[in-house]
Amino acid sequence: MLKLIGRWLFRIAVFAAAAVAATFAADWAAFRLQGSPQATVTVNRTMVVPLKNNKHEYDYMGTFEEPCSISLFPQDNLTPCWWLRKHTNENVQI
């Protein structure tokens, strides 16, 4: 019985890995065929400075235009735009 469960778990793991690999390959191909589309997103940056007694000081650094890739996964070392639009506040740790 355990062998049967082990086989099914192995098959499911192999299928999941193949599905992720196929999705990434399709996303990469679509990104390249579209000419590597990019956009920019405005990001608010804040510097976090540690103080005594486990306190932190937050210093606003301003807004910056961050380039992003129009894709499902990160491409060309750029963050996907869908993720960057949901995370517009960035904390820089010192």
Backbone torsions as a table, in degrees:
resi	resn	phi	psi	omega
1	MET	NA	-42.8	179.1
2	LEU	-66.4	-33.8	177.3
3	LYS	-63.4	-40.3	-179.9
4	LEU	-64.9	-43.2	178.1
5	ILE	-65.2	-41.1	178.3
6	GLY	-62.1	-41.4	177.8
7	ARG	-62.9	-44.5	-179.8
8	TRP	-65.4	-40.1	176.7
9	LEU	-63.7	-38.9	177.2
10	PHE	-64.6	-44.2	178.8
11	ARG	-62.5	-41.6	179.1
12	ILE	-64.4	-42.4	179.6
13	ALA	-64.6	-41.9	178.7
14	VAL	-65.1	-43.3	178.9
15	PHE	-63.1	-42.1	179.6
16	ALA	-64.8	-42.7	178.6
17	ALA	-64.1	-40.4	178.8
18	ALA	-66.6	-38.0	179.0
19	ALA	-65.7	-42.0	178.2
20	VAL	-65.4	-42.9	179.3
21	ALA	-63.7	-41.5	179.1
22	ALA	-66.9	-38.8	178.1
23	THR	-65.5	-42.4	178.4
24	PHE	-64.6	-42.4	179.7
25	ALA	-63.5	-41.6	178.3
26	ALA	-65.7	-39.7	178.2
27	ASP	-65.4	-42.3	178.5
28	TRP	-63.2	-44.3	-179.7
29	ALA	-64.2	-43.0	179.0
30	ALA	-64.9	-38.1	178.8
31	PHE	-63.8	-43.5	-179.9
32	ARG	-70.9	-40.9	-178.4
33	LEU	-67.7	-26.8	178.8
34	GLN	-86.1	3.1	178.2
35	GLY	83.3	31.5	179.3
36	SER	54.1	63.6	-177.6
37	PRO	-66.5	136.8	179.6
38	GLN	-133.2	160.0	176.4
39	ALA	-144.0	179.7	175.4
40	THR	-128.2	148.5	178.8
41	VAL	-129.6	137.1	177.6
42	THR	-78.5	124.3	-177.2
43	VAL	-119.4	133.9	175.7
44	ASN	-91.9	124.2	-179.0
45	ARG	-108.3	137.9	177.7
46	THR	-130.5	132.6	177.9
47	MET	-93.3	129.4	-179.5
48	VAL	-104.1	114.7	-178.2
49	VAL	-108.5	122.5	178.0
50	PRO	-72.8	139.1	177.1
51	LEU	-118.0	-175.4	177.7
52	LYS	-69.3	160.8	176.4
53	ASN	59.3	36.7	177.6
54	ASN	56.5	34.7	175.6
55	LYS	-103.1	161.8	-178.9
56	HIS	-132.7	145.8	174.4
57	GLU	-110.0	132.5	-178.8
58	TYR	-107.4	118.0	179.5
59	ASP	-112.1	122.2	-179.6
60	TYR	-73.8	125.1	-178.2
61	MET	-98.0	-14.6	179.4
62	GLY	115.5	-173.8	178.8
63	THR	-107.0	146.5	-178.3
64	PHE	-135.3	148.0	173.7
65	GLU	-87.2	115.6	-177.9
66	GLU	-103.8	125.0	177.4
67	PRO	-72.9	147.5	-179.7
68	CYS	-144.9	159.6	179.6
69	SER	-99.7	140.2	177.8
70	ILE	-87.9	85.2	-177.3
71	SER	-158.9	172.3	179.5
72	LEU	-80.5	-40.0	179.9
73	PHE	-110.6	162.3	175.0
74	PRO	-61.2	131.4	178.5
75	GLN	-130.6	144.8	179.4
76	ASP	53.2	37.9	-179.8
77	ASN	58.7	29.2	176.5
78	LEU	-115.5	144.2	177.2
79	THR	-73.0	142.6	176.3
80	PRO	-64.0	142.4	-177.2
81	CYS	-63.6	-36.1	-178.4
82	TRP	-62.3	-35.0	179.8
83	TRP	-77.0	-40.7	-177.0
84	LEU	-68.2	-32.4	177.3
85	ARG	-67.0	-27.9	178.5
86	LYS	-85.3	-16.9	-178.1
87	HIS	-124.9	69.8	-175.9
88	THR	-84.9	-9.1	176.6
89	ASN	-104.4	124.8	-176.8
90	GLU	-121.7	127.1	177.1
91	ASN	-101.6	126.7	178.4
92	VAL	-101.6	115.4	-179.8
93	GLN	-81.6	137.6	176.2
94	ILE	-99.1	NA	NA
